[in-house]
């Protein structure tokens, strides 16, 4: 019983520490000049970004217009039945809001953070790029930056401040629990098992 209680206490302490790290990273804006701005995909509805996705895109476009990078990287594939991809929706949004089409590249097949960032790292390497500002929801940033760092990128986080997830305590708690599980899987498998990223 003592071992069981100690084990439970250890898990609770580890979860608490991880939660603190998730929230701390999610509140840090590390924007600075870099080779690229990478916006993580989220749900899209027949070519229209969801509110979560639009918040990410709006923030990424603002960073581009501030002159922090010359490249704008879009990510995300499509689900069965979708007519288009998250990456295509992000590209259209960026162009409509003033980002030159020539500045945009990315990947349009991934359905999770790990495979998406792996593809982005390869694309950036081909272009001689090593550093990037990553844009996503606050709770997602810790995992994004850890994966990007493990892939050899100089990674900086700039979470959106207008996400519906961040402003809703219940959804934020759900997203935090999801990230705790995703981080556990990532660390326990050495980054070999992808975890579906949240949409919204």
N, CA and C atoms as an extended XYZ file, in Angstrom:
600
Properties=species:S:1:pos:R:3:atomname:S:1:resname:S:1:resid:I:1 pbc="F F F"
N         0.829       -1.206        0.000 N   UNK     1
C         0.000        0.000        0.000 CA  UNK     1
C         0.864        1.258        0.000 C   UNK     1
N         1.988        1.167        0.804 N   UNK     2
C         2.876        2.321        0.848 CA  UNK     2
C         3.489        2.606       -0.518 C   UNK     2
N         3.921        1.543       -1.178 N   UNK     3
C         4.505        1.700       -2.513 CA  UNK     3
C         3.486        2.260       -3.496 C   UNK     3
N         2.261        1.799       -3.363 N   UNK     4
C         1.190        2.291       -4.233 CA  UNK     4
C         0.965        3.782       -4.001 C   UNK     4
N         0.924        4.173       -2.727 N   UNK     5
C         0.718        5.589       -2.407 CA  UNK     5
C         1.886        6.449       -2.864 C   UNK     5
N         3.107        5.929       -2.665 N   UNK     6
C         4.290        6.677       -3.110 CA  UNK     6
C         4.308        6.826       -4.628 C   UNK     6
N         3.910        5.739       -5.307 N   UNK     7
C         3.839        5.805       -6.764 CA  UNK     7
C         2.822        6.818       -7.230 C   UNK     7
N         1.668        6.825       -6.578 N   UNK     8
C         0.627        7.791       -6.927 CA  UNK     8
C         1.082        9.217       -6.664 C   UNK     8
N         1.798        9.404       -5.552 N   UNK     9
C         2.305       10.733       -5.221 CA  UNK     9
C         3.320       11.187       -6.259 C   UNK     9
N         4.186       10.269       -6.670 N   UNK    10
C         5.204       10.608       -7.667 CA  UNK    10
C         4.558       11.015       -8.986 C   UNK    10
N         3.523       10.287       -9.396 N   UNK    11
C         2.815       10.622      -10.632 CA  UNK    11
C         2.154       11.990      -10.517 C   UNK    11
N         1.542       12.252       -9.366 N   UNK    12
C         0.873       13.537       -9.160 CA  UNK    12
C         1.868       14.693       -9.196 C   UNK    12
N         3.022       14.499       -8.577 N   UNK    13
C         4.055       15.544       -8.576 CA  UNK    13
C         4.567       15.785       -9.997 C   UNK    13
N         4.802       14.686      -10.726 N   UNK    14
C         5.291       14.814      -12.108 CA  UNK    14
C         4.257       15.522      -12.981 C   UNK    14
N         2.984       15.168      -12.801 N   UNK    15
C         1.926       15.810      -13.583 CA  UNK    15
C         1.820       17.296      -13.240 C   UNK    15
N         1.960       17.606      -11.963 N   UNK    16
C         1.908       19.000      -11.548 CA  UNK    16
C         3.058       19.806      -12.128 C   UNK    16
N         4.248       19.209      -12.111 N   UNK    17
C         5.414       19.900      -12.670 CA  UNK    17
C         5.264       20.103      -14.172 C   UNK    17
N         4.755       19.080      -14.852 N   UNK    18
C         4.558       19.186      -16.300 CA  UNK    18
C         3.501       20.230      -16.634 C   UNK    18
N         2.424       20.267      -15.834 N   UNK    19
C         1.383       21.266      -16.048 CA  UNK    19
C         1.945       22.666      -15.897 C   UNK    19
N         2.774       22.858      -14.882 N   UNK    20
C         3.406       24.159      -14.674 CA  UNK    20
C         4.254       24.537      -15.881 C   UNK    20
N         5.029       23.576      -16.431 N   UNK    21
C         5.869       23.845      -17.593 CA  UNK    21
C         5.027       24.185      -18.822 C   UNK    21
N         3.914       23.469      -19.003 N   UNK    22
C         3.024       23.745      -20.130 CA  UNK    22
C         2.493       25.169      -20.048 C   UNK    22
N         2.020       25.561      -18.886 N   UNK    23
C         1.452       26.901      -18.731 CA  UNK    23
C         2.528       27.983      -18.779 C   UNK    23
N         3.696       27.705      -18.247 N   UNK    24
C         4.770       28.698      -18.284 CA  UNK    24
C         5.209       28.953      -19.724 C   UNK    24
N         5.416       27.870      -20.486 N   UNK    25
C         5.820       28.050      -21.881 CA  UNK    25
C         4.714       28.730      -22.679 C   UNK    25
N         3.474       28.382      -22.357 N   UNK    26
C         2.355       28.973      -23.076 CA  UNK    26
C         2.167       30.456      -22.819 C   UNK    26
N         2.749       30.951      -21.757 N   UNK    27
C         2.629       32.385      -21.449 CA  UNK    27
C         3.844       33.175      -21.910 C   UNK    27
N         4.828       32.500      -22.495 N   UNK    28
C         6.066       33.160      -22.923 CA  UNK    28
C         6.025       33.442      -24.421 C   UNK    28
N         6.250       34.689      -24.777 N   UNK    29
C         6.334       35.059      -26.195 CA  UNK    29
C         7.799       35.321      -26.521 C   UNK    29
N         8.384       34.432      -27.320 N   UNK    30
C         9.812       34.489      -27.635 CA  UNK    30
C        10.082       35.040      -29.033 C   UNK    30
N         9.118       35.782      -29.580 N   UNK    31
C         9.273       36.265      -30.946 CA  UNK    31
C        10.557       37.072      -31.104 C   UNK    31
N        11.227       36.806      -32.213 N   UNK    32
C        12.497       37.451      -32.566 CA  UNK    32
C        12.773       37.154      -34.033 C   UNK    32
N        13.726       37.826      -34.657 N   UNK    33
C        14.033       37.514      -36.055 CA  UNK    33
C        14.444       36.048      -36.225 C   UNK    33
N        13.913       35.415      -37.261 N   UNK    34
C        14.197       34.011      -37.538 CA  UNK    34
C        14.081       33.774      -39.038 C   UNK    34
N        14.427       32.563      -39.458 N   UNK    35
C        14.335       32.234      -40.879 CA  UNK    35
C        12.893       32.068      -41.336 C   UNK    35
N        12.037       31.582      -40.453 N   UNK    36
C        10.655       31.285      -40.859 CA  UNK    36
C         9.687       31.423      -39.697 C   UNK    36
N         8.427       31.626      -40.053 N   UNK    37
C         7.315       31.566      -39.105 CA  UNK    37
C         6.520       30.322      -39.456 C   UNK    37
N         6.345       29.428      -38.495 N   UNK    38
C         5.634       28.168      -38.731 CA  UNK    38
C         4.328       28.193      -37.944 C   UNK    38
N         3.212       28.079      -38.657 N   UNK    39
C         1.913       28.057      -37.981 CA  UNK    39
C         1.369       26.634      -38.012 C   UNK    39
N         1.051       26.101      -36.844 N   UNK    40
C         0.547       24.734      -36.722 CA  UNK    40
C        -0.921       24.679      -37.134 C   UNK    40
N        -1.256       23.658      -37.902 N   UNK    41
C        -2.613       23.509      -38.393 CA  UNK    41
C        -3.605       23.158      -37.304 C   UNK    41
N        -4.872       23.414      -37.599 N   UNK    42
C        -5.986       23.034      -36.727 CA  UNK    42
C        -7.193       22.808      -37.632 C   UNK    42
N        -8.328       22.576      -37.040 N   UNK    43
C        -9.506       22.214      -37.823 CA  UNK    43
C        -9.882       23.296      -38.833 C   UNK    43
N       -10.383       22.834      -39.991 N   UNK    44
C       -10.933       23.741      -40.985 CA  UNK    44
C       -12.253       23.161      -41.460 C   UNK    44
N       -13.163       24.061      -41.820 N   UNK    45
C       -14.509       23.647      -42.204 CA  UNK    45
C       -14.760       24.002      -43.664 C   UNK    45
N       -14.500       23.032      -44.540 N   UNK    46
C       -14.743       23.204      -45.971 CA  UNK    46
C       -14.064       24.460      -46.511 C   UNK    46
N       -12.791       24.627      -46.125 N   UNK    47
C       -12.017       25.755      -46.622 CA  UNK    47
C       -11.993       26.969      -45.716 C   UNK    47
N       -12.738       26.923      -44.629 N   UNK    48
C       -12.774       28.047      -43.683 CA  UNK    48
C       -12.108       27.635      -42.383 C   UNK    48
N       -11.129       28.406      -41.925 N   UNK    49
C       -10.457       28.017      -40.683 CA  UNK    49
C       -11.390       28.098      -39.485 C   UNK    49
N       -11.268       27.130      -38.585 N   UNK    50
C       -12.020       27.183      -37.336 CA  UNK    50
C       -11.552       28.379      -36.523 C   UNK    50
N       -12.304       28.795      -35.516 N   UNK    51
C       -11.855       29.920      -34.676 CA  UNK    51
C       -10.475       29.700      -34.073 C   UNK    51
N       -10.166       28.461      -33.674 N   UNK    52
C        -8.836       28.170      -33.125 CA  UNK    52
C        -7.770       28.376      -34.196 C   UNK    52
N        -8.012       27.855      -35.386 N   UNK    53
C        -7.060       27.974      -36.476 CA  UNK    53
C        -6.909       29.429      -36.911 C   UNK    53
N        -8.006       30.143      -36.990 N   UNK    54
C        -7.950       31.540      -37.406 CA  UNK    54
C        -7.135       32.384      -36.427 C   UNK    54
N        -7.255       32.089      -35.136 N   UNK    55
C        -6.471       32.826      -34.138 CA  UNK    55
C        -4.977       32.597      -34.358 C   UNK    55
N        -4.602       31.359      -34.669 N   UNK    56
C        -3.198       31.066      -34.956 CA  UNK    56
C        -2.733       31.802      -36.205 C   UNK    56
N        -3.547       31.755      -37.257 N   UNK    57
C        -3.177       32.383      -38.525 CA  UNK    57
C        -3.064       33.896      -38.388 C   UNK    57
N        -4.013       34.488      -37.682 N   UNK    58
C        -3.977       35.935      -37.476 CA  UNK    58
C        -2.678       36.358      -36.789 C   UNK    58
N        -2.283       35.599      -35.779 N   UNK    59
C        -1.058       35.918      -35.049 CA  UNK    59
C         0.178       35.701      -35.918 C   UNK    59
N         0.203       34.613      -36.681 N   UNK    60
C         1.352       34.330      -37.546 CA  UNK    60
C         1.510       35.396      -38.619 C   UNK    60
N         0.397       35.842      -39.200 N   UNK    61
C         0.456       36.904      -40.212 CA  UNK    61
C         0.992       38.198      -39.602 C   UNK    61
N         0.575       38.506      -38.381 N   UNK    62
C         1.063       39.716      -37.707 CA  UNK    62
C         2.575       39.643      -37.506 C   UNK    62
N         3.080       38.474      -37.144 N   UNK    63
C         4.525       38.310      -36.978 CA  UNK    63
C         5.244       38.508      -38.306 C   UNK    63
N         4.661       37.967      -39.390 N   UNK    64
C         5.275       38.138      -40.709 CA  UNK    64
C         5.306       39.613      -41.096 C   UNK    64
N         4.188       40.296      -40.899 N   UNK    65
C         4.126       41.715      -41.256 CA  UNK    65
C         5.047       42.572      -40.401 C   UNK    65
N         5.396       42.071      -39.222 N   UNK    66
C         6.345       42.787      -38.363 CA  UNK    66
C         7.778       42.609      -38.846 C   UNK    66
N         7.975       41.794      -39.876 N   UNK    67
C         9.292       41.620      -40.465 CA  UNK    67
C        10.207       40.666      -39.727 C   UNK    67
N         9.619       39.744      -38.944 N   UNK    68
C        10.445       38.838      -38.153 CA  UNK    68
C        11.000       37.667      -38.958 C   UNK    68
N        10.436       37.400      -40.125 N   UNK    69
C        10.931       36.318      -40.980 CA  UNK    69
C        10.499       36.581      -42.415 C   UNK    69
N        11.222       35.984      -43.356 N   UNK    70
C        10.888       36.134      -44.769 CA  UNK    70
C        10.100       34.949      -45.317 C   UNK    70
N         9.952       33.893      -44.517 N   UNK    71
C         9.226       32.704      -44.959 CA  UNK    71
C         8.061       32.426      -44.021 C   UNK    71
N         6.954       31.964      -44.610 N   UNK    72
C         5.739       31.670      -43.869 CA  UNK    72
C         5.402       30.215      -44.141 C   UNK    72
N         5.447       29.379      -43.107 N   UNK    73
C         5.316       27.935      -43.277 CA  UNK    73
C         3.950       27.466      -42.771 C   UNK    73
N         3.219       26.771      -43.653 N   UNK    74
C         1.893       26.261      -43.309 CA  UNK    74
C         1.964       24.745      -43.147 C   UNK    74
N         1.064       24.204      -42.334 N   UNK    75
C         1.107       22.768      -42.044 CA  UNK    75
C        -0.303       22.190      -41.965 C   UNK    75
N        -0.381       20.874      -42.117 N   UNK    76
C        -1.625       20.162      -41.855 CA  UNK    76
C        -2.271       19.543      -43.079 C   UNK    76
N        -2.655       18.282      -42.946 N   UNK    77
C        -3.316       17.557      -44.024 CA  UNK    77
C        -4.820       17.690      -43.952 C   UNK    77
N        -5.530       16.664      -44.437 N   UNK    78
C        -6.984       16.692      -44.406 CA  UNK    78
C        -7.516       15.366      -43.886 C   UNK    78
N        -8.709       15.414      -43.350 N   UNK    79
C        -9.383       14.226      -42.847 CA  UNK    79
C       -10.217       13.596      -43.959 C   UNK    79
N       -10.581       12.326      -43.816 N   UNK    80
C       -11.429       11.690      -44.825 CA  UNK    80
C       -12.703       12.499      -45.057 C   UNK    80
N       -13.012       12.758      -46.310 N   UNK    81
C       -14.199       13.533      -46.651 CA  UNK    81
C       -13.934       15.010      -46.842 C   UNK    81
N       -12.791       15.506      -46.389 N   UNK    82
C       -12.459       16.919      -46.573 CA  UNK    82
C       -12.111       17.199      -48.032 C   UNK    82
N       -12.479       18.377      -48.503 N   UNK    83
C       -12.139       18.778      -49.873 CA  UNK    83
C       -10.756       19.398      -49.953 C   UNK    83
N       -10.273       19.909      -48.847 N   UNK    84
C        -9.006       20.615      -48.865 CA  UNK    84
C        -8.221       20.319      -47.599 C   UNK    84
N        -7.003       20.826      -47.530 N   UNK    85
C        -6.134       20.570      -46.383 CA  UNK    85
C        -6.043       21.789      -45.476 C   UNK    85
N        -5.588       21.559      -44.258 N   UNK    86
C        -5.344       22.667      -43.341 CA  UNK    86
C        -4.283       23.596      -43.918 C   UNK    86
N        -3.251       23.024      -44.531 N   UNK    87
C        -2.180       23.831      -45.108 CA  UNK    87
C        -2.699       24.733      -46.227 C   UNK    87
N        -3.577       24.199      -47.080 N   UNK    88
C        -4.135       24.993      -48.179 CA  UNK    88
C        -4.988       26.137      -47.644 C   UNK    88
N        -5.764       25.859      -46.596 N   UNK    89
C        -6.584       26.900      -45.979 CA  UNK    89
C        -5.690       27.983      -45.379 C   UNK    89
N        -4.622       27.567      -44.721 N   UNK    90
C        -3.688       28.530      -44.138 CA  UNK    90
C        -3.027       29.375      -45.221 C   UNK    90
N        -2.658       28.743      -46.318 N   UNK    91
C        -2.041       29.473      -47.425 CA  UNK    91
C        -2.988       30.534      -47.980 C   UNK    91
N        -4.239       30.153      -48.215 N   UNK    92
C        -5.214       31.095      -48.750 CA  UNK    92
C        -5.447       32.256      -47.775 C   UNK    92
N        -5.533       31.931      -46.499 N   UNK    93
C        -5.739       32.973      -45.488 CA  UNK    93
C        -4.559       33.939      -45.487 C   UNK    93
N        -3.355       33.399      -45.496 N   UNK    94
C        -2.160       34.249      -45.445 CA  UNK    94
C        -2.089       35.167      -46.660 C   UNK    94
N        -2.342       34.626      -47.836 N   UNK    95
C        -2.299       35.443      -49.056 CA  UNK    95
C        -3.362       36.534      -49.003 C   UNK    95
N        -4.567       36.171      -48.545 N   UNK    96
C        -5.657       37.150      -48.451 CA  UNK    96
C        -5.354       38.261      -47.454 C   UNK    96
N        -4.438       37.993      -46.539 N   UNK    97
C        -4.094       38.996      -45.526 CA  UNK    97
C        -2.707       39.591      -45.733 C   UNK    97
N        -2.207       39.510      -46.953 N   UNK    98
C        -1.008       40.281      -47.304 CA  UNK    98
C         0.324       39.567      -47.327 C   UNK    98
N         0.329       38.246      -47.126 N   UNK    99
C         1.602       37.505      -47.208 CA  UNK    99
C         1.805       37.087      -48.661 C   UNK    99
N         2.955       37.425      -49.268 N   UNK   100
C         3.187       37.049      -50.665 CA  UNK   100
C         3.191       35.532      -50.846 C   UNK   100
N         2.589       35.070      -51.927 N   UNK   101
C         2.539       33.631      -52.195 CA  UNK   101
C         3.941       33.040      -52.292 C   UNK   101
N         4.892       33.830      -52.782 N   UNK   102
C         6.268       33.346      -52.946 CA  UNK   102
C         6.968       33.094      -51.615 C   UNK   102
N         6.414       33.648      -50.534 N   UNK   103
C         7.032       33.473      -49.212 CA  UNK   103
C         6.518       32.232      -48.497 C   UNK   103
N         5.506       31.569      -49.070 N   UNK   104
C         4.807       30.482      -48.359 CA  UNK   104
C         5.235       29.110      -48.871 C   UNK   104
N         5.542       28.225      -47.936 N   UNK   105
C         5.736       26.812      -48.255 CA  UNK   105
C         5.314       25.996      -47.040 C   UNK   105
N         5.360       24.669      -47.144 N   UNK   106
C         4.991       23.854      -45.994 CA  UNK   106
C         4.703       22.415      -46.356 C   UNK   106
N         3.945       21.755      -45.493 N   UNK   107
C         3.563       20.353      -45.715 CA  UNK   107
C         2.059       20.234      -45.600 C   UNK   107
N         1.467       19.299      -46.373 N   UNK   108
C         0.014       19.195      -46.395 CA  UNK   108
C        -0.490       17.762      -46.259 C   UNK   108
N         0.284       16.929      -45.551 N   UNK   109
C        -0.131       15.532      -45.394 CA  UNK   109
C        -0.257       15.079      -43.936 C   UNK   109
N         0.385       15.752      -43.042 N   UNK   110
C         0.442       15.288      -41.649 CA  UNK   110
C        -0.884       15.483      -40.928 C   UNK   110
N        -1.116       14.595      -39.942 N   UNK   111
C        -2.310       14.682      -39.103 CA  UNK   111
C        -1.949       14.822      -37.626 C   UNK   111
N        -0.693       15.032      -37.310 N   UNK   112
C        -0.272       15.190      -35.917 CA  UNK   112
C         0.974       16.055      -35.858 C   UNK   112
N         1.288       16.515      -34.688 N   UNK   113
C         2.372       17.462      -34.506 CA  UNK   113
C         3.730       16.883      -34.883 C   UNK   113
N         3.993       15.649      -34.479 N   UNK   114
C         5.305       15.052      -34.725 CA  UNK   114
C         5.607       14.915      -36.214 C   UNK   114
N         4.697       14.318      -36.973 N   UNK   115
C         4.963       14.129      -38.393 CA  UNK   115
C         4.957       15.458      -39.141 C   UNK   115
N         4.145       16.393      -38.686 N   UNK   116
C         4.109       17.708      -39.305 CA  UNK   116
C         5.449       18.421      -39.142 C   UNK   116
N         5.963       18.439      -37.922 N   UNK   117
C         7.227       19.120      -37.677 CA  UNK   117
C         8.409       18.391      -38.309 C   UNK   117
N         8.320       17.077      -38.396 N   UNK   118
C         9.381       16.327      -39.074 CA  UNK   118
C         9.455       16.739      -40.543 C   UNK   118
N         8.297       16.881      -41.184 N   UNK   119
C         8.260       17.312      -42.583 CA  UNK   119
C         8.737       18.753      -42.723 C   UNK   119
N         8.339       19.615      -41.812 N   UNK   120
C         8.765       21.016      -41.847 CA  UNK   120
C        10.280       21.121      -41.684 C   UNK   120
N        10.836       20.348      -40.768 N   UNK   121
C        12.288       20.374      -40.557 CA  UNK   121
C        13.031       19.990      -41.834 C   UNK   121
N        12.515       18.983      -42.542 N   UNK   122
C        13.150       18.559      -43.787 CA  UNK   122
C        13.048       19.649      -44.854 C   UNK   122
N        11.885       20.285      -44.961 N   UNK   123
C        11.694       21.360      -45.932 CA  UNK   123
C        12.612       22.542      -45.629 C   UNK   123
N        12.729       22.884      -44.366 N   UNK   124
C        13.586       24.001      -43.990 CA  UNK   124
C        15.052       23.684      -44.250 C   UNK   124
N        15.456       22.467      -43.961 N   UNK   125
C        16.842       22.079      -44.195 CA  UNK   125
C        17.197       22.193      -45.673 C   UNK   125
N        16.283       21.801      -46.537 N   UNK   126
C        16.521       21.901      -47.981 CA  UNK   126
C        16.721       23.352      -48.419 C   UNK   126
N        16.129       24.270      -47.679 N   UNK   127
C        16.233       25.690      -48.015 CA  UNK   127
C        17.333       26.397      -47.228 C   UNK   127
N        18.095       25.639      -46.449 N   UNK   128
C        19.178       26.226      -45.673 CA  UNK   128
C        18.708       27.037      -44.483 C   UNK   128
N        17.508       26.728      -43.985 N   UNK   129
C        16.944       27.462      -42.850 CA  UNK   129
C        17.122       26.657      -41.568 C   UNK   129
N        17.430       27.335      -40.488 N   UNK   130
C        17.680       26.638      -39.223 CA  UNK   130
C        16.828       27.135      -38.062 C   UNK   130
N        16.256       28.321      -38.174 N   UNK   131
C        15.520       28.886      -37.038 CA  UNK   131
C        14.086       29.220      -37.436 C   UNK   131
N        13.188       29.124      -36.458 N   UNK   132
C        11.785       29.405      -36.736 CA  UNK   132
C        11.051       29.864      -35.490 C   UNK   132
N        10.056       30.717      -35.716 N   UNK   133
C         9.091       31.083      -34.684 CA  UNK   133
C         7.869       30.195      -34.893 C   UNK   133
N         7.462       29.471      -33.872 N   UNK   134
C         6.327       28.555      -33.984 CA  UNK   134
C         5.093       29.179      -33.347 C   UNK   134
N         3.993       29.103      -34.070 N   UNK   135
C         2.732       29.689      -33.608 CA  UNK   135
C         1.697       28.584      -33.409 C   UNK   135
N         1.138       28.522      -32.223 N   UNK   136
C         0.061       27.589      -31.922 CA  UNK   136
C        -0.665       28.084      -30.683 C   UNK   136
N        -1.515       27.254      -30.109 N   UNK   137
C        -2.186       27.619      -28.863 CA  UNK   137
C        -1.205       27.531      -27.695 C   UNK   137
N        -1.435       28.295      -26.637 N   UNK   138
C        -0.509       28.287      -25.500 CA  UNK   138
C        -0.219       26.896      -24.935 C   UNK   138
N        -1.248       26.065      -24.763 N   UNK   139
C        -1.019       24.743      -24.160 CA  UNK   139
C        -0.217       23.823      -25.077 C   UNK   139
N        -0.194       24.104      -26.356 N   UNK   140
C         0.497       23.262      -27.342 CA  UNK   140
C         1.980       23.593      -27.461 C   UNK   140
N         2.382       24.767      -26.982 N   UNK   141
C         3.708       25.285      -27.299 CA  UNK   141
C         4.857       24.453      -26.727 C   UNK   141
N         4.713       23.945      -25.522 N   UNK   142
C         5.813       23.195      -24.907 CA  UNK   142
C         6.172       21.985      -25.753 C   UNK   142
N         5.166       21.231      -26.188 N   UNK   143
C         5.433       20.032      -26.991 CA  UNK   143
C         5.988       20.405      -28.364 C   UNK   143
N         5.427       21.431      -28.966 N   UNK   144
C         5.914       21.879      -30.278 CA  UNK   144
C         7.400       22.220      -30.212 C   UNK   144
N         7.777       22.998      -29.218 N   UNK   145
C         9.166       23.443      -29.116 CA  UNK   145
C        10.104       22.297      -28.767 C   UNK   145
N         9.632       21.362      -27.939 N   UNK   146
C        10.481       20.223      -27.601 CA  UNK   146
C        10.749       19.368      -28.843 C   UNK   146
N         9.719       19.111      -29.629 N   UNK   147
C         9.889       18.314      -30.840 CA  UNK   147
C        10.788       19.048      -31.828 C   UNK   147
N        10.535       20.335      -32.030 N   UNK   148
C        11.347       21.114      -32.966 CA  UNK   148
C        12.814       21.125      -32.540 C   UNK   148
N        13.043       21.269      -31.257 N   UNK   149
C        14.410       21.245      -30.746 CA  UNK   149
C        15.059       19.878      -30.980 C   UNK   149
N        14.322       18.817      -30.736 N   UNK   150
C        14.845       17.465      -30.961 CA  UNK   150
C        15.144       17.217      -32.437 C   UNK   150
N        14.443       17.918      -33.324 N   UNK   151
C        14.670       17.784      -34.760 CA  UNK   151
C        15.804       18.675      -35.263 C   UNK   151
N        16.434       19.394      -34.343 N   UNK   152
C        17.602       20.189      -34.696 CA  UNK   152
C        17.325       21.618      -35.097 C   UNK   152
N        16.116       22.094      -34.890 N   UNK   153
C        15.793       23.474      -35.239 CA  UNK   153
C        16.046       24.417      -34.062 C   UNK   153
N        16.382       25.648      -34.368 N   UNK   154
C        16.428       26.695      -33.355 CA  UNK   154
C        14.997       27.208      -33.229 C   UNK   154
N        14.305       26.777      -32.195 N   UNK   155
C        12.863       26.989      -32.102 CA  UNK   155
C        12.495       28.015      -31.038 C   UNK   155
N        11.601       28.915      -31.409 N   UNK   156
C        11.092       29.933      -30.499 CA  UNK   156
C         9.570       29.935      -30.577 C   UNK   156
N         8.932       30.090      -29.439 N   UNK   157
C         7.479       30.035      -29.396 CA  UNK   157
C         6.834       31.402      -29.303 C   UNK   157
N         5.751       31.567      -30.053 N   UNK   158
C         4.951       32.786      -29.948 CA  UNK   158
C         3.482       32.374      -29.993 C   UNK   158
N         2.934       31.997      -28.851 N   UNK   159
C         1.548       31.499      -28.816 CA  UNK   159
C         0.533       32.598      -29.106 C   UNK   159
N        -0.543       32.224      -29.758 N   UNK   160
C        -1.618       33.181      -29.970 CA  UNK   160
C        -2.261       33.549      -28.635 C   UNK   160
N        -2.672       34.778      -28.527 N   UNK   161
C        -3.305       35.244      -27.289 CA  UNK   161
C        -4.816       35.335      -27.431 C   UNK   161
N        -5.344       34.985      -28.607 N   UNK   162
C        -6.779       35.154      -28.853 CA  UNK   162
C        -7.499       33.831      -29.088 C   UNK   162
N        -6.852       32.713      -28.784 N   UNK   163
C        -7.482       31.420      -29.023 CA  UNK   163
C        -8.698       31.219      -28.122 C   UNK   163
N        -9.795       30.698      -28.670 N   UNK   164
C       -10.968       30.377      -27.843 CA  UNK   164
C       -10.652       29.346      -26.767 C   UNK   164
N        -9.664       28.511      -27.010 N   UNK   165
C        -9.273       27.501      -26.021 CA  UNK   165
C        -8.670       28.172      -24.798 C   UNK   165
N        -7.773       29.140      -25.044 N   UNK   166
C        -7.091       29.812      -23.936 CA  UNK   166
C        -8.052       30.636      -23.083 C   UNK   166
N        -9.118       31.134      -23.692 N   UNK   167
C       -10.040       32.001      -22.956 CA  UNK   167
C       -11.157       31.244      -22.252 C   UNK   167
N       -11.249       29.932      -22.499 N   UNK   168
C       -12.293       29.107      -21.884 CA  UNK   168
C       -11.637       28.153      -20.882 C   UNK   168
N       -11.857       28.350      -19.579 N   UNK   169
C       -11.177       27.525      -18.571 CA  UNK   169
C       -11.391       26.022      -18.761 C   UNK   169
N       -12.601       25.610      -19.154 N   UNK   170
C       -12.868       24.187      -19.337 CA  UNK   170
C       -12.075       23.638      -20.523 C   UNK   170
N       -12.094       24.345      -21.636 N   UNK   171
C       -11.359       23.890      -22.819 CA  UNK   171
C        -9.852       23.944      -22.578 C   UNK   171
N        -9.417       24.925      -21.818 N   UNK   172
C        -7.990       25.003      -21.503 CA  UNK   172
C        -7.565       23.813      -20.647 C   UNK   172
N        -8.412       23.431      -19.688 N   UNK   173
C        -8.114       22.269      -18.854 CA  UNK   173
C        -8.073       21.000      -19.701 C   UNK   173
N        -9.027       20.853      -20.623 N   UNK   174
C        -9.037       19.704      -21.519 CA  UNK   174
C        -7.766       19.654      -22.354 C   UNK   174
N        -7.371       20.806      -22.895 N   UNK   175
C        -6.168       20.869      -23.728 CA  UNK   175
C        -4.924       20.539      -22.917 C   UNK   175
N        -4.901       20.964      -21.662 N   UNK   176
C        -3.756       20.676      -20.805 CA  UNK   176
C        -3.642       19.181      -20.536 C   UNK   176
N        -4.767       18.542      -20.239 N   UNK   177
C        -4.766       17.093      -20.019 CA  UNK   177
C        -4.293       16.365      -21.274 C   UNK   177
N        -4.775       16.818      -22.435 N   UNK   178
C        -4.334       16.222      -23.704 CA  UNK   178
C        -2.827       16.338      -23.856 C   UNK   178
N        -2.291       17.522      -23.546 N   UNK   179
C        -0.852       17.738      -23.696 CA  UNK   179
C        -0.042       16.906      -22.710 C   UNK   179
N        -0.558       16.717      -21.502 N   UNK   180
C         0.128       15.858      -20.536 CA  UNK   180
C         0.269       14.445      -21.098 C   UNK   180
N        -0.815       13.931      -21.673 N   UNK   181
C        -0.760       12.604      -22.274 CA  UNK   181
C         0.157       12.552      -23.473 C   UNK   181
N         0.085       13.581      -24.325 N   UNK   182
C         0.913       13.612      -25.526 CA  UNK   182
C         2.399       13.703      -25.184 C   UNK   182
N         2.719       14.505      -24.189 N   UNK   183
C         4.121       14.609      -23.766 CA  UNK   183
C         4.603       13.291      -23.176 C   UNK   183
N         3.758       12.632      -22.400 N   UNK   184
C         4.139       11.343      -21.808 CA  UNK   184
C         4.439       10.327      -22.904 C   UNK   184
N         3.569       10.264      -23.908 N   UNK   185
C         3.789        9.337      -25.025 CA  UNK   185
C         5.077        9.682      -25.751 C   UNK   185
N         5.289       10.963      -25.991 N   UNK   186
C         6.485       11.393      -26.720 CA  UNK   186
C         7.762       11.000      -25.980 C   UNK   186
N         7.790       11.262      -24.682 N   UNK   187
C         8.994       10.938      -23.908 CA  UNK   187
C         9.187        9.429      -23.740 C   UNK   187
N         8.090        8.715      -23.494 N   UNK   188
C         8.196        7.274      -23.243 CA  UNK   188
C         8.563        6.487      -24.493 C   UNK   188
N         8.184        6.996      -25.669 N   UNK   189
C         8.479        6.283      -26.913 CA  UNK   189
C         9.683        6.851      -27.647 C   UNK   189
N        10.314        7.849      -27.048 N   UNK   190
C        11.466        8.454      -27.719 CA  UNK   190
C        11.083        9.209      -28.974 C   UNK   190
N         9.849        9.677      -29.033 N   UNK   191
C         9.416       10.459      -30.181 CA  UNK   191
C         9.058        9.639      -31.390 C   UNK   191
N         8.825        8.336      -31.210 N   UNK   192
C         8.511        7.483      -32.362 CA  UNK   192
C         7.017        7.312      -32.576 C   UNK   192
N         6.210        7.653      -31.577 N   UNK   193
C         4.769        7.473      -31.681 CA  UNK   193
C         4.079        8.830      -31.703 C   UNK   193
N         3.456        9.196      -32.842 N   UNK   194
C         2.770       10.478      -32.900 CA  UNK   194
C         1.489       10.471      -32.094 C   UNK   194
N         1.116       11.636      -31.631 N   UNK   195
C        -0.155       11.819      -30.924 CA  UNK   195
C        -0.951       12.845      -31.681 C   UNK   195
N        -2.218       12.564      -31.909 N   UNK   196
C        -3.043       13.507      -32.670 CA  UNK   196
C        -3.063       14.860      -31.985 C   UNK   196
N        -2.859       15.908      -32.776 N   UNK   197
C        -2.937       17.244      -32.201 CA  UNK   197
C        -4.379       17.681      -32.127 C   UNK   197
N        -4.660       18.597      -31.231 N   UNK   198
C        -6.025       19.061      -31.065 CA  UNK   198
C        -6.392       20.005      -32.182 C   UNK   198
N        -7.647       19.993      -32.540 N   UNK   199
C        -8.128       20.938      -33.550 CA  UNK   199
C        -8.940       22.010      -32.882 C   UNK   199
N       -10.184       22.180      -33.366 N   UNK   200
C       -11.046       23.137      -32.699 CA  UNK   200
C       -11.477       24.237      -33.635 C   UNK   200
